[in-house]
Amino acid sequence: MTEIKFNVNQFKPLIDTAKSFSKDGIDESEKVKLLQKANEDGTITEQERLFIKGLDSDVNLKTVNDFKSKDSKGKAVSSMTLDIDNYKEETASSDVIKGATYKDIGINKFNFVMKDKNIKPDTLKTQILDDNVLKNNKNLADKVNSFMTNIGLEKEGLLYLKELVNRDPKLSPDKLEKVMDKLNEMVKANYDSKLTNSGYSAKSLAISALHDISAPSNISQKYIGSCAGTTVQSQLALKNPLEYLKMVDSLAKNQSHKEFQPNWTFTKEGLKEDSDTGRNISSKVMQNAIMDVLNESDAYDSTNLDSDGAGMEKTVKALNSLLGTNLQTYKYEELSNNIIEILKASKPSKNNPIQMSMSYEKKGRDSLHAVNVIGMDKNNVTIINPWGREETFPIKELENKIMKINAPKGLDSTLSILTKDQVSAKDSVFNRNIMSPFTDGISNVINNPNQRTEFLKNMSVEQKIDLIKKLNDSTILTDGDKTAMLKILENLFDGSANQDRQIVYKIWDNLIDDKAAKLSLPKLLDTLKTDNSLYNNVATQIYESLPNSDSDKARMLGKVENLFNPSSKLGKEYMGSLIKNSDNSEVADYATDMVKMYISSLNSDNLYTVNTLAKDSINNFLNKIKSTKSEDEYKNIMFQVTENLLGKDVSDNIDKISNSSKKSNLKEVLTRIFTDSGTLK
């Protein structure tokens, strides 16, 4: 806590505004109004930001509410004193990954030290100067002393300075000296007025940047989807802290750093509701500039908390530029789980962080999330999550989450992935180069559980798709060939929902766009149609992997509608998925209409497909419609279903069937419609 005096004449507008709010505490919308009041002249001073932050304290809020312009003797009061803690306390993020352990230096160390009133600034200063690194290097000690003087022995700055001297990975005394030279320069620098007129001083920027290079794993994206830019930022802080400080310094002076230009939209954060990202000032400066480059043609605006992230193919360019690396993007949809071997071969560590995108949360902003991998052993992987913490969890968990990595070029050559020449087949028999030690035909190898895993594990996704094409081109497609093709598809769809969705894209691109193949995904499923659980599972996995978001829907829905004809159960399943998962009521209503259309077109010729895929799925769809439609609309749909399933000759009994559906589970009614073989009773 620091006692700060405020001139009541200068702060009267803020004082009066604060007094008009509830005495029970200032909420976020009221903070926005205070910032707007402070910004009426187009600037926000650092003292104004401190005053508003001070109102988080009930004691300070009472002081403001009880303030009187004159004392008991009638003399005008010229100042108001508030105890303000300028440190922004770290808050815990949710636990997401099964079996993960967390290391959060912000919560576990920084919060603890800042809250402990017995740890004084002088205590930290003594501890810093007593460190052997400084005792053995007078030049470094002098530069550290100068910085401590320049920041006025501010506790938060001293805390980060102590961490810097012993950070992991450690900096040599020579590198520490250069870093301290830059910090001493920054704390006295004249920064662009857009920064200072937003309430950020040179000292606050220097201390914020010091935090980042002393604890790169604590750098956070906070409330905005800038994980891609944050992982680039933390890699630079880890690998080259001096370059990091130079970049912050240049951007804050409204100067470019390589291809990165200042993006000042952060100066408007907090001036409207739901626009405060919660990041420290150095992260605002760095992430905005990085995200602006990653977004290319679209101007990045950090006041929009829903701003889109960026793909790994774009971030690899930023990493190569900033760090002088030679990285490329490796993709799950090309390598399948061989991508884990690429990650291991890259030897990730804090000295060599490897950027990775993963399916982190099941849905929402971080369903696709960029992180940095900083360690792997036989069983576990450790990442820096740009939420500001390290996480360690089983590699088994990672296998179903990994999407892409940016790692050194050429690592795929270290794997025993088969070449395209090796993946060649004729009449369902493989070239002897690949068949050894296998002696049977390819279908027999894939259908043998003892051989299948070993045989498929070194193939890329594209090569597995090529196998399916080769088998499909066989002169005679045997039941064994069909089963082998289904087994390959089952192997491909063995990951998380996001991984499987990328596989669908890959298959789509290979089959639909490959005119020479004369094959499409619906045609393939029709060819492989078999009355068994393997076919049911594969077909279900495919429809569940079709995208549901509006952007993906725009890309693929047209193709789905055209290719999955009205009699196709896959088409109905996809529409059912839209009904279930879409937050867009128009999409859901449209999908409901599609379901009605598909159901009304059923006849005895295509009952087979319906029954094979999911006997109770019509029940699920109709129940969904029943919950959203009127009784008459539902009855009309039931009429269409029963008429088409049972034939027009039973239309006289439709009321009986409809009435029975009200008295018993609809599934029981439909069960009576089908026999076990999928034909009409």
N, C-alpha and C positions, 0 to 999 in steps of 0.2 A: 504494500500500500504506500502511496505517495500523497502527501498533502499538497494540493494545488489550489492557489488562490485565483478566483475569477472576478474580473471587474464587472460589477453589477450593472453599470450603465451600458457596457458593451454587450452583456449577455441578457439584458432585460427581455428581448423578444423570445429567447429560448426559455428563460425562467417563467415568463407568463404562459407560454405554450405548455410547458411541463406541468404547471400548476392547474391547468384546465383539464388534465387527464385524471384518471382514477388514482386515488391514493393507495390502492392495493397493489400497484406495480405497473410498469410501463410494458405494454405488449409490442409485438413487432410492427403492427400497423402504426402505432404511435411513434415508434422510433423513425419510421419512414417520414412522418409528418414533421418531426424535429429536424431531420436532415434536410427536408424540403425548405423549412423555415431558415435554416442556416445557409442554404444555397440560394436564397432569394437574390443576393447580389452577384451570383455566378461563381462564388468561391466558398470553400469550406476550409476553415483553419484547423490545424492540429488540435488547438485548445477546444474548438467546438466539438470535434470528434471525441476528445477526452471527456468533456462535459456530458455528452449524450451517453457514452459508455458508463460514466459514473452513476447514472440513474438506474443501472442494474442493481445497485445496492439500496436496500430498504432504508438504511440510515441516511444516505445521501438524498433519497427521494423525500424523506421526512424533512430534512434540512431545507430543501427547495420549497416544499409545501408550506413550511412554517416561516419562510422568509418574510421579513417586513423591511420596507425601505428606510425606516427610521428606528433608532434604538429607544430604550425606555426614557431617555432624556430628550428625545426629539431630534437627535442629531442624525444626519443622513448617513446610511451605511454604504460604504464604497466598495466592499468586497465580500465575497462568499467563499468559504474554504470547504472543499470536499476531499475526502480520502478516496483515492482512485487507484484501482489495480488495473494497470494497462495490459497485464498479461491475459491472453485469451486461453482459458483452460481447455485442454483437450478432452473430448468426449469419446466414449467407447462406441465402436461400430458393431453391427450385429455379427454373430457367429453364423457362418454360412456352410462351410465345407465340413463334411463328416470326418471326424478324427483329427481335425486341425488343432494346432497349438499356436498361440499368438505372442508376439513380442512387440509391444508398443512403447517406445521410449518416451513418447509424449505423455502418456498416462502413467507409466511405471516410474519415470524419473523426473521429467520436467515439472509435471503437476505437483509431485511430492515436494520437490525443492522449493518451488514458488509458494506453496501453501505453508511451509514450515517457517514460522516467524522467528525461530531461533537461528535459522541460517541467514545471516546478514550479508550484505554486499562485501563487507570487509573480510568475512569468513571465506567467501569464494575467492576473493583477490589473493588472500594468503595461500589458499590451496593451489591456485594457479601458479604462483611464483615459486612455490615449494616443489613443483614438479621437476623431476630430474632432467627432462628435456630442456627446460628453461635454465636450470642451474648450470648446465653444461654448455650453454650457448648465450653469451651476454648480448649479442646483437639481437637475437630473437626475443630475449627478455625485455630489452629496451623498447622494441616495437610493440610488444604486448602491453607493456606499461603505458605507452603513448595512447594506445587504443582505449585502455581502461579509463584514462584521463579524459579522452575525447568524448566518451559516452557518459561521463559523469558518474562512474561506478554504478550504472543501472543494473539491478540484480539480474534481469532477464538476459541482458547482453553478456554479463559475466558467466552466467550458467552455460550459454552456448559456447563461449570462449573456452571454458574448461573442457567441454565436450570435444571441441575441435582439436585440442592438443593431444587427446587420446582417442580420437575417432577410429572407427573400423571401416575401411582399411586406413592404416596409419599414413601420415604424411611425414616425409623426411624433414629435418630441421631447415634445409635449404628451401624446400617447397613451402614450409610454414612461414618462413621469412617473407617470401614473395606474396603470399596470401595476406599477411599482416600489412605489408606495404600498401596493397590495394584497398584493404579495409580502412586504413588510416586516411587514404585518399578519398574514399567514398563518403566517410562520415563528415567531411568538410566540403563536399562537392556542391556546385550550384546546378541543381537539376531543373529540368523544364518546368515552366509554370503550371503546366497541366497536371503535374504530379503534386507540386507544393500547394496549388490552389484547390486540391482535393483533400487536403488535410494530412499529407504525408511528408515528413521532413527527411533530410539526408540521413540523420541519425536513425530514424525508424526504418528506413530502407536498408541501411548497412546492417543493423541488428537482425532484420528479417532475412537478409541474404546469408548472414553468419549462421543463423539457424539451419538454413538449407544445406550448407556445405559441412556443417558439424554433424548433422543427422539426416542424411539424404532419405533414409527409409521413412522419415516422419513428414516428408513433403506430401501434401494432400491436394486432391482436386476438390474436396469438400462437397458442395451442393450442386456442382455443374458437371456435365458429362465430358470432361476434358482428360479422360484417363490416358488417351494416346499421347497428348502433349505432356502430361505429367510424367509418364514413364520416360520420355525423351529428356525432360528436365532433370529427373533424378539420376539418370545415367550420366549426364554431364556433371552433376554435382559429385557423383561417386568417383568418376574417372579423371576429371580435370577441374578441380574446384577453382583454380585461378582463372581459367577460361570462363567458368560460370560467372564469377564476379565481374569479369570484363563485359560479358554479355548483358548482365543486369544493368551495369553502369552505363553502357552505350544506349540501351533502349530507354532508360530513364532520362537521358539527355536528348531524347528524340532523335537519336542517330541509329542507323542500321548496324546489324552485326551479321556479317555474311549476307545471306539472302533474307534474313529475318528483320522485319520492319516493326516499329512500335505500333501497338494497337491499344488505343486509349479508351476503349469502351468501358473498361473497368472503372473509370472515374465517375460513371453514372450509376454504378451499382448501389443499391439501397435507396435510390431516389424514387422508386416505385415499389409496390409490394411484390414479393416473390422475385426479387432481382439481386439479392445480396448473396454472393457465392460463398462467403465465409472464409475465403483464402487469405493468407498473409500477403502483404503488399508485393514482396518479391515474386511470389507465385502468380499473382495477378499480372505483373509485368512480363514474366517469362512465358507462362502458359498462353496468354493471349497472343503473343508474337508467334509462338510455335504453332498454335492452332490456326492462326491466320494463314500460315504457309501450307499447313496440311489440308485446309479447306479449299485452297487454290482459288477458283473463281468466285466463291461465295465469301463475302466479307463476314468475318467472325464477330459476333456481338455477345459479350459475356453477360449482358443484362438479361439475356434470354436463357434461362436455366435449362430449357429443353433443346438447346443447340445440339445438332448432330455431332457425333464423334468423327473419327477418321480411321480409314483402313490401314492395315499393316503395310501395304505396298507403298503408301505415301509416307508413313513414318520411317521406313527404311532409308528413304532419301535424306530425311532430316538427320538421322543418326549418322549416316555416312558423311554428311557435310560437317556436322559439329564435331564428330569424334575422329574423322579421318579413317573410318573403318571401311571394309569391303564386304558388306553384308548383302544377303538376298533373302527373299521371303519363301519359306517352306510351308506347304499347305496340307492340312489333314485330308482334304478331298482329293489330293494327288498321291499322298504317301500312306494314308490310313495310319495305323499305329506305328509304322516305321518312323513317323515323325518323332516319337519318343527317343528312338535311337539317335536321330540327328541332334536332338536336344542334349543327350548325354555326351555325344561326340564334341559338342561345342564347349564343354567343360565350364558351365556357368559358376561364377563366384562373385563376390562383391567387387573384385578387381576386374571381372569380366561379366557384367550383367547381360542377360539375354532377354530381349523383349519378346513377349508371348501374348497372344490373344486367346482367351479361354471362355468357355461357357460357365460363367461364375454363378450367377443367380438364375433361378428358373425362369424369371420374366422381369420386365422392367429395364431401366437404364443399363444395368450391369449384367444383363443376360449374355451379352458379348462384352468382355472386359479386358483391357490391356494391363499387363503386369510385367514386372521384371523378375526373371529367375536368377537367384543368386547362390544356389547350391543344390546338389543332388548326391545322394548316396545310393546304396543298393535298394533301399526300401522307400525313401522319402524325398520330397522335393521342397525347397524353400523359396518363397517368392517375396518380393516387395509389392504389396498391394498399394496402389496410389490413394487408398483411403488413409494412408499414413502409418502403416504397420507392416511387420514381417509375419509371414504365415508358413508353417511347416505342416505338410499333410502327406498321406501315402501316395506313392506313384500310381497305385491302382485307381485312386480317385482321379488323378490327372488324366489317365487314359480315356476317360469318358468326358473330359472337359476341354482338352487341348484342341485348338483350331488352327493357329498359325504361329510360326516363330520367325524372327529376324536374326539370322545367325550367319557366320562366315560362309562365303561362297565355296562350293565344291564339296561340302560335307556329305552330300548324297553319294558321292563316288566311293565313300568308305563303306557303304552298305552293300550287302549281297543282293540288291534288288535286280531282278531279271531285266535283261535288255529286251527291246522290242523284237529283235531277231529271234531271241530264245522263245518268246511267247508266240509261237506259231503252231498251228494245228491243221491237220488234214484228216477228214473222216473221223473226227473225234479222237485222234491219236497224236500225242505230242512228239515233237522232234526229240531224238534220243539224248541230245545235250541236256535237256531239262528233265526228261523222264527218268534218267538215272538218279537215284537207285530204284525208281519206280518201274515196274515192268508191265503193269496193266494199262489199259486205255485210260484216257484222262477222266472220263466219267466215273470209272471204277475207283480211281484214286481219290477223287473229290467225294465220292459217296462213302468212302471208307473213313470213319472217324479217327482211326489211328494214323492215317496218312494226310488227311485233309488240312489240318492245322499247319503242319510242317510245309506242306506244298504251297499253301496260299500266303503264308506269312511274309514272304519276301517279294510279293507282287505289289505294284502300285495299284491305285484305284483304277486308273486308265487301263492297265493290263488285265485286271479282273473283268472289266467291261468288255475288253477285246476278246477275252475267253468266251464270254456269253455270246458275242457275235459269231465267233468261230463255231461254237457248238450249234447255234441256230442255223448256220449255213450247211450243216451236215446233210448229206443226201437223204438219210433216213433218221428222223428224230425219235429216238427210242424213249421209253419211260425213264430209263436210267439217265439219259441225256437231260431230260426235263428236270429230274430230281437234282442233278448236278448243277444245272443253271439256277435252280431255286436255292441250293446250298450256297452258291457264290453270292447271290443277292442277300441271303441271310447273313453271310459273313460281312458284306458291305454295310448293312444296317445293324451294326453292333455297338453303336456309340450313344451319345446323348442326343436329345432332340435337335440341338443346333448342329451337331456333327452330321446327323442323318439328313438334315435339311440341305447341307452343302453337298452331300452325296447325291441327293435327288437332283440338284442343279447339275452336277457333273454327269450323271446318267442322262439327264435330259439333253444336255449339250452334245453328248456323244451319240445318242440314238436318234433324237429328233432332228438335229442339225446335220447329221451325217447322211446325206442323201444316198450315198452309195450303199449304205447298210440296209436300206429299205425296211427299216425296223423302227417302231416307236414303242414307248413304254406301255401304252394300252394294248398294242398288238402283241407285245412280249407277254404280258400278263394273260391275254386271251390264249396265246399259244401254250402257256404253261399251266392252264387251268386244270386243277386236279382236286378231287374231293378228299383232301386230307389237311391236317393241321399245319403242315409246313407251308402249303400254298396260302392258307388262311392267314398265318402269321406274317408271311412276307408281304402279301397284298395290304394287310392292315398297317404294317410298318411304313409302307410307301405312302398310303393316304394320310397317315398321321404326320408324315414328314413334309407334306405339301405346305407351303407357307400360308400364314394367316394375316400377316400385316398388310395394310393397304398398299404399300409400295410394292411388295412382292406379289400381292394379288393382281395388281395392274399388269405386272410382267407376265404372269402365268395363267391367270384365271381364264382368259380367252382360249388358250390352248387346251386347258382342262375341259372346258365346255365343249369344244369341238371334238376332242379326241375321246373323252369319256362319254359315249352316246347315252341317251336317256335310259337305255336298258342296262347300263353298266352300274353295278353296285358300287364300284370305286367312285364313280361320279356322285352317287348319293351320299357315300361316306364323306367325301370332301365337302359337300354342301352342309352335311350335318356338323362337320368340324367347324365350318364357318359360323353356323348358328350358335354353337357352344362357346366358341372362343372370341368372337369378334365383339369389340366394345362399340362398334359402329352399328346403330340400330338399322340404318338403311341396308347395310351389308347383310345383317341378320334377316331382315324382312325379305330381301332379294333371295337369299339362300333358302328360306322357308318356301318361297314360291317355286324354286327349282326342285325342292324335295317333293312338293305336291305334284309337279309335272312328272318327275321320274316315277313316283309311286303310281300315278294314274296310268302310266304307260306299261306297267308290268303285264305280262301274259305268260301263258304256260311254256312258251319257248325260252324265256330267260329266267324262270324261277330257279334254275340250277345255280346261276351266279349268285343270286340273292342268298340262297340257302347255304352255299358253300362258305361264303365270306363271313357271315354273321347272322345266325338264325334269329337272334333277338334284336337286331339293329333297327328293323322297322318299328318294333315296339318302342325303342328309345326315341326314334324320330317322332312318332305319333304322340308319345307322351310329352315331348318338347312342344309340339304344336298344340297339344291339348292345354298346356299350361299358359299359352299365349293367345289362343284363339277362343272365340265364343263356342258355346255348345253346338249351335247350328253349323258353324264352319267345321268343327271337329267331326260332327256326324256326317257331313258331306264328304270329307276326306275318307272316313271309314267306309262310306258307301263305295267310293271309287276303288279303294283297296280290295274290299271283299268282292266287288263285281268283277274286277280284273283277275283276281286270284282264283275265284271259284267259277267264273263264267256267268253270262247273262241269264242262264236258265235258273239261277238261284236268287235272282233279284227279288223274287217274291218273299224270300226269307230274310231279306236284308235287315228288317226291323228287329227280327229275333236275334240276329248276330250282333247288331248294334246294342240292343238292350243287354245282351249277355256280357258285352264288353264293359258295361257300367257296373255289373254285379260281380265280375271276377277280373282277375288280372288279364290285361290285353294279351300278354305273352301266352297265356293258356289258350286264348281264342286262336291266335296265330299258330300255335303248336298243332291245334286240331286241323288247321288248313294244310299244313305240310306233313308229309311222311318223313321218315328218317332219311330216305334216299333223295328227298328234294322234289318229288313229283306230287301231283295232286292226288288226294284221297278219292 
